Amino acid sequence: MSNTVILTQSDGVAVLTLNRPDKLNALNAELLEQLESMLYSVQTDRSIRVVVITGSGPKAFAAGADIAELNAQDAYSGRLFAERGQRVFNLIERLGKPVIAAVNGFALGGGCELAMACHIRFASDNARFGQPEINLGIIPGYGGTQRLPRLVGSAKALELILSGDLVLATDALTMGLVNRVYPAAELLTATMTFATSLATKAPLALTACLEAVQLADDTSMLEGLHGEANLFGRICGTHDFKEGTQAFVEKRQATFTGS
């Protein structure tokens, strides 16, 4: 088995690099399998507090699903094909640790869906985003029809999904698909600076923030407020909460341990 995903780690940040540059990091079964395995690994590693996902090579974050594998699907296997990708991307979304996409080039089809599953998206100024599945006679299957409307609104999502058009990084920023845009040469450095800063925060509070914001998509306002209060109370019972507030009173840097 080749290394289709490379894991590196420093200062509490794990970087998962999609590593099929000759195929523009297309998401084949082998890559998804390795990505899922590594995600489970970083999820349970207490030394890792933040995850960055990016692509190898200068051209692409991920150019979508592997078309040769996609072409072999029928009605039954196609559903399983979609569900597998959805499972991996749901794991990213529910990892319990902030996941940042550093989108260094094309993020098309499954690649765009992978970026959307991440909690925060930074893009290079040469990045391109799109859901061009309609041009293959199919629809997005890894969550694109669900996450894109939540990020940019139903009308804009339908425009992109129905047309299959690609959008520039600057346009993606304007519509809310990405958080920040950097010159290509600065993308990974800027992403790592942000990720390393997040890794100094209280890890239990980071997880609770993710859970609370996700409630906004999953529940009503009243249910979300109830969940937020429960999470707030849970964090008030942690050592890190006491450390953070005491450090503020004492005008010193807090040391968070995840307890």
PAMIKOL-441647 format. One record per residue: residue number from 1; chain; x, y, z of N, C-alpha, C in turn. Coordinates in steps of 0.001 Angstrom, whole numbers, padded with zeros to 6 digits. Example, Ala and Ser with C-alpha at 12.3 -4.5 7.8 and 13.67 -1.06 7.14 Angstrom:
<atoms>
<1,"A",<013190,-005690,007800>,<012300,-004500,007800>,<013200,-003300,007800>> <2,"A",<012850,-002250,007080>,<013670,-001060,007140>,<012900,000030,007870>> 
</atoms>
This chain:
<atoms>
<1,"A",<000848,-001195,000000>,<000000,000000,000000>,<000885,001248,000000>> <2,"A",<000614,002189,-000876>,<001399,003417,-000958>,<000915,004409,000099>> <3,"A",<001742,005418,000368>,<001385,006440,001347>,<000580,007533,000651>> <4,"A",<-000723,007322,000547>,<-001571,008302,-000122>,<-001957,009450,000807>> <5,"A",<-001698,009287,002098>,<-001866,010370,003072>,<-000638,010360,003967>> <6,"A",<-000029,011515,004149>,<001165,011647,004979>,<000815,012422,006236>> <7,"A",<001186,011883,007395>,<000913,012519,008677>,<002205,013083,009263>> <8,"A",<002203,014366,009596>,<003287,014987,010342>,<002685,015695,011541>> <9,"A",<003511,015950,012547>,<002994,016500,013792>,<004025,017401,014451>> <10,"A",<003577,018567,014946>,<004446,019450,015719>,<003593,020448,016479>> <11,"A",<004011,020774,017704>,<003369,021813,018524>,<001872,021604,018675>> <12,"A",<001456,020353,018825>,<000047,020058,019037>,<-000803,020060,017789>> <13,"A",<-000163,020210,016629>,<-000894,020258,015353>,<-000488,019077,014483>> <14,"A",<-001474,018326,013999>,<-001225,017251,013047>,<-001583,017749,011651>> <15,"A",<-000692,017501,010698>,<-000950,017865,009307>,<-001139,016582,008504>> <16,"A",<-002299,016451,007875>,<-002595,015321,006999>,<-002511,015826,005557>> <17,"A",<-001539,015314,004815>,<-001315,015764,003443>,<-001762,014689,002464>> <18,"A",<-002745,014996,001643>,<-003189,014072,000598>,<-002059,013950,-000411>> <19,"A",<-001690,012715,-000733>,<-000423,012513,-001454>,<-000604,011684,-002722>> <20,"A",<-001375,012217,-003662>,<-001452,011652,-005015>,<-001273,012796,-006020>> <21,"A",<-000159,013505,-005966>,<-000022,014717,-006792>,<-000124,014453,-008288>> <22,"A",<000282,013242,-008722>,<000191,012924,-010147>,<-001255,012785,-010601>> <23,"A",<-002177,012544,-009644>,<-003611,012440,-009934>,<-004371,013631,-009348>> <24,"A",<-003654,014720,-009074>,<-004254,015911,-008455>,<-004956,015563,-007148>> <25,"A",<-004367,014571,-006437>,<-004859,014140,-005124>,<-006317,013677,-005158>> <26,"A",<-006692,013035,-006257>,<-008050,012496,-006375>,<-008302,011487,-005261>> <27,"A",<-009546,011453,-004796>,<-009904,010669,-003617>,<-010310,009250,-004018>> <28,"A",<-009338,008372,-004157>,<-009674,006973,-004453>,<-009901,006211,-003154>> <29,"A",<-010269,004947,-003267>,<-010610,004139,-002094>,<-009427,004007,-001140>> <30,"A",<-008232,003838,-001681>,<-007051,003681,-000843>,<-006791,004949,-000030>> <31,"A",<-006899,006105,-000663>,<-006672,007356,000048>,<-007716,007544,001143>> <32,"A",<-008986,007303,000845>,<-010030,007458,001853>,<-009814,006516,003029>> <33,"A",<-009363,005290,002737>,<-009097,004330,003809>,<-007977,004834,004721>> <34,"A",<-006898,005332,004128>,<-005790,005832,004936>,<-006185,007097,005690>> <35,"A",<-006944,007968,005054>,<-007383,009186,005717>,<-008255,008844,006929>> <36,"A",<-009171,007914,006770>,<-010041,007523,007881>,<-009222,006954,009031>> <37,"A",<-008268,006088,008727>,<-007425,005491,009763>,<-006629,006552,010518>> <38,"A",<-006068,007500,009780>,<-005273,008546,010431>,<-006148,009480,011253>> <39,"A",<-007368,009734,010802>,<-008276,010573,011572>,<-008606,009931,012913>> <40,"A",<-008867,008638,012913>,<-009109,007949,014183>,<-007881,008036,015088>> <41,"A",<-006703,007948,014492>,<-005471,008023,015263>,<-005300,009384,015921>> <42,"A",<-005501,010453,015165>,<-005322,011786,015748>,<-006450,012130,016714>> <43,"A",<-007621,011539,016497>,<-008750,011803,017397>,<-008450,011324,018817>> <44,"A",<-007761,010204,018932>,<-007496,009624,020243>,<-006143,010024,020818>> <45,"A",<-005358,010771,020088>,<-004041,011206,020549>,<-004192,012533,021295>> <46,"A",<-004034,012495,022605>,<-004260,013690,023426>,<-003221,014783,023162>> <47,"A",<-002094,014422,022583>,<-001073,015429,022289>,<-001436,016272,021068>> <48,"A",<-002388,015798,020277>,<-002833,016528,019081>,<-004106,017289,019423>> <49,"A",<-004069,018590,019224>,<-005206,019432,019572>,<-005880,020056,018363>> <50,"A",<-005166,020141,017245>,<-005696,020740,016022>,<-005195,019929,014833>> <51,"A",<-006006,019848,013788>,<-005653,019095,012581>,<-005723,020018,011374>> <52,"A",<-004738,019912,010494>,<-004732,020621,009219>,<-004751,019582,008101>> <53,"A",<-005606,019778,007111>,<-005645,018909,005933>,<-005267,019743,004717>> <54,"A",<-004325,019248,003926>,<-003903,019950,002721>,<-003544,018930,001651>> <55,"A",<-003170,019412,000470>,<-002803,018524,-000634>,<-001341,018690,-001003>> <56,"A",<-000748,017647,-001537>,<000641,017722,-001985>,<000702,018269,-003405>> <57,"A",<001822,018892,-003718>,<001985,019471,-005041>,<001375,020853,-005128>> <58,"A",<001715,021599,-006171>,<001284,022996,-006293>,<-000073,023192,-006956>> <59,"A",<-000681,022124,-007464>,<-001862,022304,-008305>,<-003195,022072,-007611>> <60,"A",<-003231,021133,-006648>,<-004546,020715,-006161>,<-004549,020374,-004687>> <61,"A",<-005635,020750,-004031>,<-006007,020229,-002716>,<-006537,018813,-002922>> <62,"A",<-007591,018703,-003682>,<-008116,017403,-004123>,<-009075,017673,-005273>> <63,"A",<-008809,017019,-006397>,<-009575,017290,-007614>,<-010832,016445,-007734>> <64,"A",<-011252,015814,-006629>,<-012503,015067,-006649>,<-012298,013584,-006500>> <65,"A",<-013373,012839,-006711>,<-013315,011386,-006641>,<-012508,010844,-007823>> <66,"A",<-011995,009638,-007670>,<-011297,008970,-008758>,<-012337,008543,-009804>> <67,"A",<-012267,009125,-010991>,<-013318,008922,-012007>,<-013372,007480,-012478>> <68,"A",<-012221,006807,-012539>,<-012222,005399,-012959>,<-013012,004549,-011964>> <69,"A",<-012835,004806,-010669>,<-013610,004084,-009659>,<-015079,004468,-009732>> <70,"A",<-015350,005739,-009952>,<-016730,006207,-010023>,<-017473,005587,-011191>> <71,"A",<-016808,005462,-012329>,<-017444,004939,-013531>,<-017896,003493,-013378>> <72,"A",<-017287,002767,-012444>,<-017609,001352,-012264>,<-018851,001118,-011406>> <73,"A",<-019461,002185,-010873>,<-020563,002013,-009926>,<-021895,001753,-010628>> <74,"A",<-022747,001001,-009929>,<-024126,000842,-010351>,<-025027,001388,-009241>> <75,"A",<-026335,001168,-009341>,<-027262,001784,-008390>,<-026961,001379,-006951>> <76,"A",<-026650,000108,-006733>,<-026392,-000365,-005374>,<-025012,000064,-004879>> <77,"A",<-023984,-000232,-005677>,<-022628,000092,-005234>,<-022408,001597,-005177>> <78,"A",<-023157,002355,-005997>,<-023038,003804,-005967>,<-023474,004385,-004636>> <79,"A",<-024540,003821,-004074>,<-024983,004288,-002752>,<-023918,003997,-001701>> <80,"A",<-023332,002802,-001753>,<-022263,002455,-000811>,<-021046,003347,-001018>> <81,"A",<-020750,003666,-002272>,<-019640,004554,-002625>,<-019831,005917,-001957>> <82,"A",<-021050,006458,-002061>,<-021339,007753,-001452>,<-021287,007673,000068>> <83,"A",<-021858,006613,000624>,<-021910,006485,002079>,<-020523,006356,002697>> <84,"A",<-019611,005726,001969>,<-018258,005608,002503>,<-017586,006968,002609>> <85,"A",<-017678,007754,001535>,<-017105,009091,001586>,<-017778,009955,002643>> <86,"A",<-019092,009842,002761>,<-019816,010600,003774>,<-019355,010216,005180>> <87,"A",<-019100,008929,005392>,<-018647,008474,006715>,<-017323,009125,007095>> <88,"A",<-016386,009166,006150>,<-015080,009768,006431>,<-015222,011259,006687>> <89,"A",<-016032,011937,005883>,<-016182,013381,006034>,<-016974,013728,007293>> <90,"A",<-017938,012885,007673>,<-018639,013086,008939>,<-017684,012941,010120>> <91,"A",<-016720,012036,009996>,<-015711,011872,011042>,<-014913,013157,011205>> <92,"A",<-014558,013791,010090>,<-013843,015072,010158>,<-014691,016098,010892>> <93,"A",<-015941,016217,010494>,<-016826,017229,011071>,<-017057,017004,012557>> <94,"A",<-017080,015747,012979>,<-017375,015403,014379>,<-016130,014923,015124>> <95,"A",<-014969,015326,014675>,<-013722,014809,015252>,<-013536,015234,016695>> <96,"A",<-014129,016339,017092>,<-013944,016833,018449>,<-012714,017707,018604>> <97,"A",<-012001,017928,017511>,<-010849,018821,017474>,<-010985,019689,016234>> <98,"A",<-010557,020958,016296>,<-010677,021815,015108>,<-009894,021240,013927>> <99,"A",<-010540,021203,012772>,<-009902,020736,011548>,<-009919,021890,010545>> <100,"A",<-008739,022242,010047>,<-008584,023371,009137>,<-008150,022847,007780>> <101,"A",<-008856,023234,006735>,<-008450,022895,005367>,<-007549,023999,004834>> <102,"A",<-006354,023632,004383>,<-005459,024553,003685>,<-005559,024204,002205>> <103,"A",<-006417,024916,001491>,<-006789,024558,000125>,<-005801,025190,-000848>> <104,"A",<-004909,024366,-001345>,<-003772,024834,-002159>,<-003973,024505,-003635>> <105,"A",<-005030,025029,-004236>,<-005276,024740,-005645>,<-006697,024263,-005853>> <106,"A",<-006892,023333,-006775>,<-008230,022859,-007104>,<-008855,022089,-005940>> <107,"A",<-010105,022440,-005625>,<-010926,021683,-004681>,<-012254,021447,-005379>> <108,"A",<-012315,020354,-006100>,<-013449,020086,-006986>,<-014173,018823,-006559>> <109,"A",<-015479,018808,-006706>,<-016247,017618,-006392>,<-015986,017155,-004972>> <110,"A",<-015489,015930,-004845>,<-015174,015398,-003527>,<-014152,016225,-002781>> <111,"A",<-013270,016904,-003506>,<-012292,017771,-002862>,<-012940,018982,-002224>> <112,"A",<-013924,019557,-002899>,<-014682,020662,-002323>,<-015487,020170,-001122>> <113,"A",<-016052,018974,-001238>,<-016819,018395,-000135>,<-015922,018103,001065>> <114,"A",<-014697,017674,000810>,<-013740,017458,001896>,<-013440,018774,002601>> <115,"A",<-013186,019827,001837>,<-012910,021130,002450>,<-014095,021603,003286>> <116,"A",<-015310,021396,002778>,<-016498,021849,003501>,<-016726,021068,004788>> <117,"A",<-016246,019832,004855>,<-016378,019042,006078>,<-015457,019561,007181>> <118,"A",<-014404,020287,006800>,<-013510,020883,007785>,<-014208,022075,008440>> <119,"A",<-013780,022406,009647>,<-014443,023475,010393>,<-014071,024862,009886>> <120,"A",<-012860,025012,009378>,<-012355,026297,008888>,<-011628,026034,007583>> <121,"A",<-011762,026965,006623>,<-011122,026796,005321>,<-010290,028023,004972>> <122,"A",<-008985,027825,004803>,<-008093,028847,004275>,<-007707,028419,002862>> <123,"A",<-007587,029375,001953>,<-007320,029048,000553>,<-006175,029879,000007>> <124,"A",<-005440,029296,-000940>,<-004451,030053,-001698>,<-005185,030897,-002737>> <125,"A",<-004523,031959,-003178>,<-005185,032839,-004138>,<-005383,032202,-005510>> <126,"A",<-004737,031051,-005744>,<-004948,030339,-007006>,<-005898,029150,-006850>> <127,"A",<-006554,029039,-005699>,<-007491,027941,-005467>,<-008745,028123,-006324>> <128,"A",<-009341,026996,-006665>,<-010606,026990,-007401>,<-011528,025982,-006735>> <129,"A",<-012798,026360,-006573>,<-013778,025508,-005908>,<-014926,025204,-006870>> <130,"A",<-015515,024021,-006720>,<-016666,023711,-007547>,<-017212,022323,-007292>> <131,"A",<-018456,022148,-007661>,<-019139,020842,-007637>,<-019556,020511,-009066>> <132,"A",<-018611,020031,-009892>,<-018895,019834,-011317>,<-019499,018474,-011655>> <133,"A",<-020066,017784,-010656>,<-020592,016442,-010907>,<-021665,016428,-011986>> <134,"A",<-022423,017513,-012103>,<-023486,017563,-013108>,<-022934,017325,-014507>> <135,"A",<-021682,017717,-014732>,<-021058,017532,-016052>,<-020708,016076,-016327>> <136,"A",<-020749,015241,-015279>,<-020536,013800,-015428>,<-021850,013039,-015400>> <137,"A",<-022960,013770,-015362>,<-024264,013126,-015333>,<-024644,012579,-013979>> <138,"A",<-024101,013181,-012904>,<-024362,012675,-011563>,<-024490,013866,-010623>> <139,"A",<-024741,013625,-009344>,<-024851,014685,-008346>,<-023731,014531,-007321>> <140,"A",<-023465,015560,-006523>,<-022504,015386,-005430>,<-022969,014280,-004485>> <141,"A",<-022012,013485,-003994>,<-022393,012350,-003150>,<-021699,012273,-001819>> <142,"A",<-020746,013186,-001564>,<-020007,013159,-000301>,<-020433,014294,000625>> <143,"A",<-021670,014762,000474>,<-022192,015785,001367>,<-022331,017161,000760>> <144,"A",<-021998,017320,-000516>,<-022024,018632,-001139>,<-023398,019274,-001175>> <145,"A",<-024453,018472,-001397>,<-025795,019041,-001464>,<-026306,019467,-000094>> <146,"A",<-025648,019027,000971>,<-026081,019356,002325>,<-025227,020447,002968>> <147,"A",<-023917,020368,002792>,<-023046,021350,003450>,<-022967,022666,002681>> <148,"A",<-022986,022612,001353>,<-022853,023846,000588>,<-023995,024827,000869>> <149,"A",<-025266,024394,000896>,<-026336,025338,001235>,<-026187,025931,002626>> <150,"A",<-025674,025160,003561>,<-025489,025675,004919>,<-024412,026754,004978>> <151,"A",<-023465,026688,004053>,<-022373,027652,004045>,<-022685,028895,003221>> <152,"A",<-023328,028722,002074>,<-023496,029859,001153>,<-024956,030178,000859>> <153,"A",<-025904,029424,001411>,<-027320,029628,001116>,<-027788,028749,-000037>> <154,"A",<-029066,028453,-000046>,<-029614,027508,-001026>,<-029506,028010,-002458>> <155,"A",<-029765,029291,-002686>,<-029771,029804,-004058>,<-028375,029726,-004677>> <156,"A",<-027374,030182,-003956>,<-026015,030132,-004487>,<-025547,028682,-004618>> <157,"A",<-025911,027834,-003650>,<-025521,026426,-003732>,<-026115,025777,-004975>> <158,"A",<-027379,026043,-005250>,<-028015,025480,-006441>,<-027356,026001,-007712>> <159,"A",<-026987,027275,-007726>,<-026311,027834,-008896>,<-025028,027058,-009190>> <160,"A",<-024245,026792,-008144>,<-022973,026092,-008331>,<-023179,024623,-008680>> <161,"A",<-024118,023976,-008007>,<-024336,022547,-008222>,<-024965,022280,-009586>> <162,"A",<-025923,023123,-009991>,<-026609,022905,-011267>,<-025740,023282,-012458>> <163,"A",<-024922,024313,-012307>,<-024084,024751,-013429>,<-022787,023969,-013528>> <164,"A",<-022284,023503,-012390>,<-020974,022866,-012378>,<-019830,023853,-012532>> <165,"A",<-020116,025143,-012435>,<-019088,026169,-012634>,<-018084,026184,-011483>> <166,"A",<-016866,026613,-011795>,<-015840,026785,-010777>,<-015827,028235,-010314>> <167,"A",<-015430,028444,-009067>,<-015345,029806,-008527>,<-013928,030067,-008042>> <168,"A",<-013489,031307,-008190>,<-012180,031736,-007735>,<-012156,031807,-006207>> <169,"A",<-010962,031778,-005658>,<-010813,031862,-004201>,<-011426,033144,-003657>> <170,"A",<-011236,034256,-004364>,<-011785,035522,-003894>,<-013308,035503,-003879>> <171,"A",<-013907,034848,-004866>,<-015365,034729,-004883>,<-015837,033779,-003784>> <172,"A",<-015073,032721,-003547>,<-015403,031792,-002459>,<-015368,032512,-001116>> <173,"A",<-014436,033442,-000969>,<-014348,034229,000256>,<-015570,035126,000402>> <174,"A",<-015958,035776,-000675>,<-017097,036682,-000636>,<-018389,035950,-000272>> <175,"A",<-018572,034744,-000799>,<-019812,034013,-000532>,<-019789,033237,000781>> <176,"A",<-018655,033229,001482>,<-018581,032557,002769>,<-018153,031104,002707>> <177,"A",<-017683,030673,001556>,<-017228,029292,001420>,<-015863,029092,002076>> <178,"A",<-015027,030128,002078>,<-013740,030060,002766>,<-013633,031219,003743>> <179,"A",<-012748,031059,004735>,<-012570,032068,005773>,<-011539,033134,005415>> <180,"A",<-010440,032687,004784>,<-009358,033614,004439>,<-008695,033150,003145>> <181,"A",<-008085,034101,002441>,<-007324,033805,001232>,<-005920,034391,001388>> <182,"A",<-004899,033585,001059>,<-003500,033991,001170>,<-002790,033771,-000168>> <183,"A",<-001706,034498,-000423>,<-000848,034143,-001559>,<-000407,032691,-001417>> <184,"A",<-000310,031994,-002523>,<-000034,030556,-002492>,<001203,030220,-001666>> <185,"A",<002242,031031,-001785>,<003490,030750,-001079>,<003366,030921,000431>> <186,"A",<002310,031606,000887>,<002148,031895,002310>,<001073,031040,002977>> <187,"A",<000337,030265,002176>,<-000848,029570,002709>,<-000520,028656,003879>> <188,"A",<000414,027743,003704>,<000657,026754,004747>,<001249,027400,005993>> <189,"A",<002142,028364,005822>,<002712,029057,006977>,<001626,029782,007765>> <190,"A",<000747,030481,007058>,<-000334,031206,007729>,<-001293,030239,008420>> <191,"A",<-001579,029121,007762>,<-002475,028128,008357>,<-001854,027538,009610>> <192,"A",<-000572,027218,009555>,<000099,026628,010715>,<000195,027623,011868>> <193,"A",<000395,028892,011566>,<000423,029908,012619>,<-000915,029950,013350>> <194,"A",<-002007,029932,012577>,<-003341,029937,013174>,<-003594,028651,013960>> <195,"A",<-003241,027514,013367>,<-003472,026223,014015>,<-002681,026103,015313>> <196,"A",<-001430,026554,015300>,<-000595,026484,016498>,<-001158,027373,017598>> <197,"A",<-001729,028503,017211>,<-002379,029367,018192>,<-003579,028660,018823>> <198,"A",<-004395,027991,018001>,<-005539,027246,018534>,<-005091,026136,019475>> <199,"A",<-003954,025525,019167>,<-003465,024405,019977>,<-003076,024827,021388>> <200,"A",<-002930,026131,021634>,<-002613,026608,022990>,<-003876,026811,023815>> <201,"A",<-005046,026741,023184>,<-006296,026949,023903>,<-006661,025709,024719>> <202,"A",<-007613,025880,025612>,<-008076,024744,026425>,<-008761,023717,025533>> <203,"A",<-008238,022494,025449>,<-008783,021521,024487>,<-010224,021118,024754>> <204,"A",<-010622,021017,026018>,<-012010,020653,026308>,<-012959,021770,025891>> <205,"A",<-012517,023012,026044>,<-013334,024137,025600>,<-013402,024196,024079>> <206,"A",<-012300,023865,023403>,<-012323,023800,021940>,<-013387,022807,021469>> <207,"A",<-013377,021623,022082>,<-014356,020594,021707>,<-015777,021062,021976>> <208,"A",<-015980,021695,023126>,<-017319,022170,023473>,<-017780,023262,022517>> <209,"A",<-016870,024135,022085>,<-017228,025157,021097>,<-017705,024514,019798>> <210,"A",<-016977,023490,019344>,<-017377,022789,018122>,<-018762,022168,018281>> <211,"A",<-018987,021508,019413>,<-020275,020860,019652>,<-021400,021890,019697>> <212,"A",<-021152,023012,020350>,<-022197,024017,020501>,<-022578,024630,019154>> <213,"A",<-021593,024964,018341>,<-021884,025569,017039>,<-022575,024557,016125>> <214,"A",<-022184,023280,016214>,<-022832,022262,015387>,<-024297,022072,015770>> <215,"A",<-024641,022375,017024>,<-026043,022304,017438>,<-026905,023274,016631>> <216,"A",<-026307,024377,016197>,<-027070,025360,015426>,<-027574,024781,014107>> <217,"A",<-026812,023858,013512>,<-027242,023203,012283>,<-028202,022054,012548>> <218,"A",<-028064,021444,013719>,<-028768,020190,013968>,<-030086,020341,014717>> <219,"A",<-030315,021488,015392>,<-031470,021612,016284>,<-032142,022966,016107>> <220,"A",<-033252,023143,016831>,<-033925,024433,016884>,<-033155,025388,017794>> <221,"A",<-033536,026654,017786>,<-032881,027644,018645>,<-033004,027259,020116>> <222,"A",<-034199,026877,020559>,<-034391,026535,021967>,<-033564,025317,022357>> <223,"A",<-033549,024303,021498>,<-032739,023114,021785>,<-031257,023465,021801>> <224,"A",<-030851,024337,020868>,<-029457,024748,020824>,<-029048,025511,022068>> <225,"A",<-029909,026407,022543>,<-029598,027158,023761>,<-029513,026236,024966>> <226,"A",<-030404,025264,025022>,<-030358,024293,026115>,<-029041,023509,026069>> <227,"A",<-028650,023082,024869>,<-027394,022358,024730>,<-026197,023217,025082>> <228,"A",<-026232,024504,024665>,<-025135,025411,025004>,<-024986,025551,026514>> <229,"A",<-026097,025697,027217>,<-026042,025831,028679>,<-025458,024578,029328>> <230,"A",<-025840,023420,028813>,<-025291,022171,029351>,<-023788,022086,029126>> <231,"A",<-023348,022472,027928>,<-021919,022448,027636>,<-021168,023463,028490>> <232,"A",<-021756,024643,028671>,<-021151,025673,029513>,<-020950,025149,030933>> <233,"A",<-022003,024510,031459>,<-021896,023941,032803>,<-020844,022850,032887>> <234,"A",<-020770,022024,031861>,<-019774,020940,031860>,<-018361,021499,031919>> <235,"A",<-018115,022553,031142>,<-016778,023135,031119>,<-016463,023844,032433>> <236,"A",<-017482,024379,033102>,<-017248,025020,034399>,<-016738,024027,035446>> <237,"A",<-016924,022756,035202>,<-016449,021740,036130>,<-015057,021218,035828>> <238,"A",<-014350,021850,034888>,<-013031,021348,034493>,<-011904,022113,035187>> <239,"A",<-010764,021449,035287>,<-009555,022080,035821>,<-009121,023236,034917>> <240,"A",<-009237,023050,033597>,<-008804,024087,032668>,<-009594,025388,032858>> <241,"A",<-010890,025274,033184>,<-011687,026475,033453>,<-011133,027221,034660>> <242,"A",<-010871,026485,035735>,<-010319,027117,036927>,<-008947,027729,036637>> <243,"A",<-008132,027013,035871>,<-006806,027516,035520>,<-006910,028771,034670>> <244,"A",<-007798,028775,033691>,<-007926,029917,032801>,<-008396,031169,033523>> <245,"A",<-009400,031024,034381>,<-009908,032184,035109>,<-008913,032660,036163>> <246,"A",<-008245,031722,036830>,<-007255,032109,037838>,<-006063,032812,037182>> <247,"A",<-005642,032307,036024>,<-004529,032934,035310>,<-004896,034354,034892>> <248,"A",<-006144,034567,034504>,<-006581,035913,034129>,<-006495,036856,035324>> <249,"A",<-006990,036378,036483>,<-006953,037202,037697>,<-005517,037524,038091>> <250,"A",<-004632,036525,037919>,<-003236,036696,038314>,<-002379,037324,037220>> <251,"A",<-002990,037654,036103>,<-002292,038303,034980>,<-001082,037490,034508>> <252,"A",<-001344,036199,034282>,<-000294,035311,033769>,<-000854,034454,032650>> <253,"A",<000026,033750,031931>,<-000382,032851,030857>,<-000939,031561,031447>> <254,"A",<-002118,031162,030987>,<-002714,029912,031485>,<-002002,028707,030877>> <255,"A",<-001952,027622,031650>,<-001416,026349,031160>,<-002550,025327,031171>> <256,"A",<-003026,024979,029997>,<-004173,024073,029882>,<-003685,022639,029675>> <257,"A",<-004326,021722,030368>,<-003903,020323,030315>,<-004950,019398,029731>> <258,"A",<-006129,019912,029433>,<-007193,019053,028904>,<-007869,018239,029967>> <259,"A",<-007956,018802,031166>,<-008606,018086,032273>,<-009529,019015,033031>> 
</atoms>
